[in-house]
Amino acid sequence: MRSILSRVIEIMALYALIYFFCYYLSITISSSLWLITGIAIWLTLGHKIKSRLKYRGIFSSWYAPFTIFNERVLGLGLILITIYGFISLEPLFVKNIFYCVSLAAAIHFISTLFLERYNKRPFIKTIILTSTIESYFITYLFLDFIQVNITLENIISGLLLVLFINVIITQCNYYFLRNFIFYQKLIVESDNSLSYNQKLNIAVHETSHLLMYVFFKELPHDIQILLFKEAKAVNPEAQGLVVARVPMYNTKEFLEWRMMLSISGIRGELLIFNNHSHGSESDFQQWRSLAHLYLLNFRQDYTSQPVTASQMSHNKALETALYERQLYIIDKFLKKNKSLLIKISKQALVYNKLDYLQIYPHFKYIKRINEMPIEH
């Protein structure tokens, strides 16, 4: 009973928020029943997704359904809606909408001239122009659906609405283009520090580390993969990072996982490119430090401070055998998940930052192997 009551209160709260927003923009709600029904369906879907993704927060069910969308779906959807509007709307030209869209596009275009982050984007003028055309038809369809016209009385509200739509569509189109290799290469050309292949190499390296977090029964909720500027904001020396707070164990399995985590980036690069980056040496040095700790704790025949040639030789043999066994496990795991490794790497290259929201859905498709250690 309490659950049903809380769900009803949540529906009415979202309804009140939307109603106030529409009232402020002078938008008439033609059917409150259909709006409430739509909100109920949206929040029901939101609670299911929230539960599956283990989201927390009072408003998480409100935004959780957005996770089913991605930049490709939105980009293609905008194109299809624009085509539908072009075919179905009559008359095709509405003066007040056209003026608002044109003014909004001019404001948006001028603002990008003063923002270095945006004016360096390849084809930004073409993207804004394309987005303006889409904005016209999408705004026209939206106003036609809610049966509202832009007049002198509500011209400011109409302009703000159109400007908001134009900015959102421009961002969607930008990220839509970033899914294509040709556009990623254009972005890289504006940054002479690294080539496209070098950037993809780094993305594969970090994604290989990321996949190793399958060790945990639950993926850490604060996990992130950071590339380039996003990584340098955390560590000025790094081109890529995977960060997460994880529980620390003194178990054999956990130490094995840490060792394999440290060299998985190297193995991922070798799998995809048949070479590895210069920064990978530090990963191997970390493995050696962990290997010393592992052998010291779990192999009685390992000598902590060898003094004879025989002891040194035996220590080296133990280390080599451990290294080769872990390489076999990592290579087998990464080969089994090669397509997923490439997919996440390219997505990371698009955004330069992925967090739990983007990472978690991929982990459902990871193919596990028996040799991989797991959290107990």
C-alpha positions as MATLAB code, in Angstrom:
seq = 'MRSILSRVIEIMALYALIYFFCYYLSITISSSLWLITGIAIWLTLGHKIKSRLKYRGIFSSWYAPFTIFNERVLGLGLILITIYGFISLEPLFVKNIFYCVSLAAAIHFISTLFLERYNKRPFIKTIILTSTIESYFITYLFLDFIQVNITLENIISGLLLVLFINVIITQCNYYFLRNFIFYQKLIVESDNSLSYNQKLNIAVHETSHLLMYVFFKELPHDIQILLFKEAKAVNPEAQGLVVARVPMYNTKEFLEWRMMLSISGIRGELLIFNNHSHGSESDFQQWRSLAHLYLLNFRQDYTSQPVTASQMSHNKALETALYERQLYIIDKFLKKNKSLLIKISKQALVYNKLDYLQIYPHFKYIKRINEMPIEH';
ca = [
       0.000    0.000    0.000;
       2.818    2.369    0.915;
       4.570    1.583   -2.364;
       1.434    2.366   -4.376;
       0.917    5.640   -2.477;
       4.517    6.737   -3.046;
       4.201    5.908   -6.753;
       1.006    8.010   -7.014;
       2.703   10.931   -5.228;
       5.670   10.659   -7.603;
       3.373   10.716  -10.661;
       1.492   13.754   -9.375;
       4.747   15.575   -8.537;
       6.084   15.104  -12.080;
       2.689   16.057  -13.498;
       2.692   19.275  -11.439;
       6.206   20.126  -12.640;
       5.294   19.596  -16.305;
       2.015   21.483  -15.862;
       3.829   24.469  -14.325;
       6.427   24.427  -17.130;
       3.710   24.359  -19.793;
       1.769   27.114  -18.024;
       4.901   29.300  -17.880;
       5.467   28.835  -21.628;
       1.742   29.373  -22.383;
       1.401   25.801  -23.652;
      -2.064   24.298  -23.471;
      -2.315   20.688  -22.288;
      -5.055   19.191  -24.449;
      -5.597   16.091  -22.282;
      -4.521   15.769  -18.652;
      -5.542   12.106  -18.670;
      -3.151   11.261  -21.509;
      -0.368   13.260  -19.851;
      -0.817   11.426  -16.535;
      -0.947    8.083  -18.379;
       2.262    8.931  -20.221;
       3.980    9.964  -16.977;
       2.849    6.738  -15.284;
       4.281    4.627  -18.131;
       7.524    6.642  -18.127;
       8.024    6.275  -14.351;
       7.136    2.580  -14.377;
       9.788    2.049  -17.030;
      12.111    4.286  -15.001;
      11.746    2.166  -11.859;
      12.511   -1.021  -13.792;
      15.623    0.482  -15.368;
      16.628    2.050  -12.030;
      16.430   -1.357  -10.370;
      18.388   -3.061  -13.156;
      21.141   -0.419  -13.167;
      21.108   -0.114   -9.358;
      20.637    3.640   -9.476;
      20.160    5.575   -6.271;
      18.514    8.926   -5.665;
      14.985   10.247   -5.356;
      14.795   11.413   -8.976;
      16.676    8.523  -10.574;
      13.461    6.933  -11.869;
      12.692   10.210  -13.684;
      15.835   10.164  -15.808;
      16.565    6.404  -15.924;
      14.497    5.837  -19.147;
      16.866    8.177  -21.002;
      19.531    5.455  -20.746;
      17.821    3.502  -23.540;
      18.727    6.314  -25.916;
      22.143    6.948  -27.374;
      23.582    9.480  -29.782;
      23.026    7.265  -32.832;
      19.373    6.652  -32.015;
      18.788   10.356  -31.356;
      20.621   11.473  -34.504;
      18.684    9.113  -36.766;
      15.448    9.943  -34.937;
      15.922   13.667  -35.575;
      16.458   13.008  -39.280;
      13.318   10.858  -39.520;
      11.197   13.412  -37.613;
      12.441   16.175  -39.928;
      11.553   14.140  -43.017;
       8.132   13.376  -41.555;
       7.542   17.073  -40.884;
       8.601   18.042  -44.397;
       6.172   15.521  -45.919;
       3.175   16.010  -43.623;
       3.067   19.675  -42.599;
       0.929   22.171  -44.492;
       1.590   24.968  -45.113;
       5.292   24.224  -45.257;
       6.326   27.796  -44.432;
       5.106   29.542  -41.271;
       6.514   33.041  -40.928;
       6.626   33.399  -37.123;
       8.254   29.995  -36.605;
      10.766   30.719  -39.359;
      11.719   34.068  -37.811;
      12.134   32.547  -34.341;
      14.232   29.653  -35.652;
      16.420   32.001  -37.729;
      17.006   34.359  -34.794;
      17.736   31.449  -32.448;
      20.231   30.026  -34.962;
      21.930   33.430  -35.281;
      22.238   33.733  -31.490;
      23.599   30.198  -31.278;
      26.057   30.737  -34.121;
      27.378   34.041  -32.717;
      27.795   32.530  -29.250;
      29.991   29.735  -30.639;
      32.410   32.339  -32.030;
      33.276   33.353  -28.460;
      33.598   29.807  -27.129;
      36.899   28.281  -28.227;
      35.776   24.828  -27.153;
      32.968   24.908  -29.738;
      34.356   26.921  -32.646;
      37.182   24.403  -33.077;
      34.730   21.618  -33.814;
      34.979   20.503  -37.457;
      32.054   21.614  -39.657;
      30.418   23.403  -36.709;
      28.782   25.930  -39.061;
      27.343   23.142  -41.201;
      26.144   21.308  -38.078;
      24.358   24.429  -36.805;
      22.787   25.012  -40.238;
      21.569   21.401  -40.438;
      20.312   21.601  -36.866;
      18.437   24.803  -37.707;
      16.543   23.067  -40.515;
      15.702   20.208  -38.158;
      14.734   22.713  -35.446;
      12.230   24.375  -37.763;
      10.315   21.194  -38.552;
      10.578   19.742  -35.035;
       9.356   23.011  -33.476;
       6.572   23.207  -36.070;
       5.473   19.636  -35.281;
       5.632   20.252  -31.531;
       3.561   23.458  -31.701;
       1.102   21.784  -34.024;
       0.756   18.873  -31.583;
       0.038   21.091  -28.578;
      -2.044   23.441  -30.769;
      -0.122   26.607  -29.910;
       0.967   29.377  -32.272;
       3.846   31.796  -31.852;
       2.441   35.323  -31.705;
       3.714   38.734  -30.619;
       2.340   38.061  -27.153;
       4.430   34.920  -26.594;
       7.343   35.682  -28.946;
       9.932   35.651  -26.106;
       8.761   32.270  -24.819;
       8.730   30.960  -28.380;
      12.268   32.207  -29.015;
      13.572   30.625  -25.803;
      11.894   27.338  -26.706;
      13.360   27.348  -30.216;
      16.826   28.319  -28.935;
      16.708   25.453  -26.446;
      15.657   23.012  -29.187;
      18.373   24.296  -31.536;
      21.154   23.905  -28.953;
      20.022   20.402  -27.986;
      19.725   19.255  -31.612;
      23.162   20.708  -32.426;
      24.714   18.772  -29.555;
      22.929   15.578  -30.629;
      24.152   15.978  -34.216;
      27.691   16.654  -33.039;
      27.834   13.471  -30.968;
      26.076   11.584  -33.743;
      28.890   12.538  -36.133;
      31.521   11.572  -33.577;
      30.477    7.959  -34.046;
      31.972    8.002  -37.529;
      35.675    7.471  -38.061;
      35.972   10.239  -40.678;
      34.730   12.819  -38.162;
      36.865   11.468  -35.331;
      39.888   11.882  -37.602;
      38.874   15.473  -38.358;
      38.733   16.167  -34.622;
      42.167   14.631  -34.139;
      43.601   16.776  -36.954;
      42.732   19.879  -34.910;
      44.829   18.433  -32.055;
      48.323   17.779  -33.374;
      49.567   16.106  -30.186;
      48.312   12.627  -31.136;
      47.186   10.889  -34.320;
      43.876    9.074  -34.593;
      45.579    5.666  -34.404;
      47.512    6.721  -31.313;
      44.305    7.867  -29.631;
      42.535    4.624  -30.516;
      45.542    2.720  -29.174;
      45.203    4.502  -25.824;
      41.428    3.907  -25.777;
      41.947    0.171  -26.357;
      44.594    0.078  -23.617;
      42.263    1.631  -21.035;
      39.239   -0.391  -22.148;
      41.264   -3.577  -21.675;
      41.859   -2.493  -18.075;
      38.160   -1.705  -17.753;
      36.986   -5.157  -18.829;
      38.990   -6.729  -16.016;
      36.540   -5.234  -13.513;
      34.315   -8.184  -14.322;
      36.149   -9.629  -11.280;
      33.606   -7.916   -9.015;
      30.120   -9.257   -8.417;
      28.824   -5.688   -8.724;
      30.481   -3.133  -10.977;
      31.686   -0.174   -8.826;
      29.148    2.655   -9.104;
      31.823    5.328   -9.377;
      33.811    3.624  -12.142;
      35.023    5.853  -14.986;
      37.225    5.564  -18.045;
      38.958    8.873  -18.765;
      40.930    9.802  -21.881;
      43.197   12.719  -22.803;
      42.007   16.020  -21.242;
      39.643   14.179  -18.923;
      42.520   11.980  -17.719;
      44.965   14.885  -17.411;
      42.490   16.688  -15.155;
      43.057   13.837  -12.668;
      46.700   13.049  -13.439;
      48.672   15.529  -15.621;
      51.026   12.730  -16.702;
      48.268   10.378  -17.943;
      46.660   10.094  -21.372;
      44.156    7.565  -20.092;
      42.843    6.255  -16.785;
      40.320    3.838  -15.348;
      39.305    4.976  -11.877;
      37.080    3.265   -9.328;
      36.930    2.753   -5.567;
      37.031   -0.961   -4.913;
      37.190   -3.027   -1.699;
      40.676   -4.250   -0.818;
      41.135   -7.941   -0.003;
      44.123   -9.956    1.199;
      43.052  -12.987   -0.802;
      45.018  -14.834   -3.420;
      42.309  -14.191   -6.030;
      42.314  -10.430   -5.441;
      46.073  -10.169   -5.754;
      45.963  -12.242   -8.946;
      43.317   -9.873  -10.302;
      45.417   -6.819   -9.482;
      48.365   -8.349  -11.311;
      46.314   -9.156  -14.386;
      44.664   -5.730  -14.259;
      48.073   -4.060  -14.454;
      49.148   -5.804  -17.701;
      45.758   -6.202  -19.394;
      46.165   -2.874  -21.199;
      49.360   -4.079  -22.876;
      47.698   -7.333  -23.950;
      44.674   -5.508  -25.351;
      46.887   -3.326  -27.521;
      48.821   -6.358  -28.756;
      45.570   -8.150  -29.573;
      44.142   -5.289  -31.658;
      47.257   -3.567  -33.068;
      50.057   -6.122  -32.622;
      52.077   -3.485  -30.742;
      51.830   -1.488  -27.532;
      52.457    2.103  -26.475;
      55.593    3.370  -24.786;
      53.738    4.094  -21.541;
      53.052    0.404  -21.018;
      56.412   -0.179  -19.319;
      55.086    1.281  -16.082;
      52.243   -1.271  -16.156;
      54.759   -4.101  -16.352;
      56.805   -2.666  -13.493;
      53.646   -2.585  -11.406;
      53.041   -6.236  -12.279;
      56.540   -7.173  -11.106;
      56.017   -5.456   -7.749;
      52.727   -7.268   -7.266;
      54.258  -10.562   -8.432;
      56.943  -10.266   -5.750;
      54.249   -9.732   -3.113;
      52.149  -12.603   -4.493;
      54.974  -15.134   -4.600;
      56.190  -14.087   -1.171;
      52.758  -14.782    0.316;
      51.643  -17.831   -1.634;
      54.806  -19.720   -2.682;
      56.927  -21.062    0.161;
      59.791  -21.887   -2.188;
      60.139  -18.228   -3.215;
      63.099  -16.460   -1.623;
      62.458  -12.901   -0.461;
      66.103  -11.784   -0.763;
      68.017  -14.290   -2.901;
      71.780  -14.382   -2.414;
      72.796  -17.418   -4.464;
      72.558  -17.989   -8.192;
      70.324  -20.991   -7.587;
      67.852  -18.916   -5.550;
      67.826  -16.170   -8.164;
      67.259  -18.682  -10.944;
      64.432  -20.374   -9.066;
      62.757  -17.029   -8.291;
      63.020  -16.088  -11.952;
      61.451  -19.382  -13.018;
      58.529  -18.899  -10.620;
      57.983  -15.354  -11.869;
      58.153  -16.435  -15.509;
      55.691  -19.287  -14.991;
      53.285  -16.941  -13.175;
      53.602  -14.324  -15.941;
      52.974  -16.809  -18.743;
      49.954  -18.323  -16.987;
      48.407  -14.889  -16.467;
      49.117  -13.877  -20.056;
      47.251  -16.976  -21.198;
      44.225  -16.070  -19.055;
      44.183  -12.399  -20.118;
      44.627  -13.202  -23.817;
      41.910  -15.828  -23.733;
      39.522  -13.429  -21.975;
      40.219  -10.475  -24.266;
      40.001  -12.574  -27.450;
      36.629  -13.880  -26.326;
      35.473  -10.278  -25.817;
      37.315   -8.667  -28.747;
      34.223   -7.153  -30.389;
      33.091   -5.660  -27.073;
      36.599   -4.314  -26.451;
      36.549   -2.469  -29.784;
      32.987   -1.220  -29.263;
      33.695    0.323  -25.841;
      37.037    1.732  -27.059;
      35.347    3.614  -29.896;
      32.620    4.887  -27.585;
      35.280    6.114  -25.140;
      37.027    7.819  -28.047;
      33.778    9.616  -28.903;
      33.195   11.034  -25.421;
      36.671   10.869  -23.794;
      34.797    9.988  -20.602;
      32.475    7.116  -19.751;
      30.957    6.539  -16.342;
      28.807    3.825  -14.790;
      25.782    4.924  -16.808;
      27.507    4.154  -20.113;
      29.699    1.275  -18.907;
      27.240   -0.932  -17.029;
      25.087   -1.958  -20.041;
      28.187   -3.297  -21.821;
      29.103   -5.561  -18.916;
      25.945   -7.608  -19.450;
      27.542   -8.929  -22.643;
      30.953   -9.858  -21.254;
      31.825  -13.505  -21.859;
      33.490  -14.934  -18.785;
      36.122  -17.666  -18.670;
      36.669  -20.220  -15.904;
      40.312  -19.278  -15.361;
      39.507  -15.649  -14.476;
      39.555  -14.995  -10.699;
      36.317  -13.669   -9.222;
      35.313  -11.851   -6.054;
      34.148  -14.132   -3.216;
];
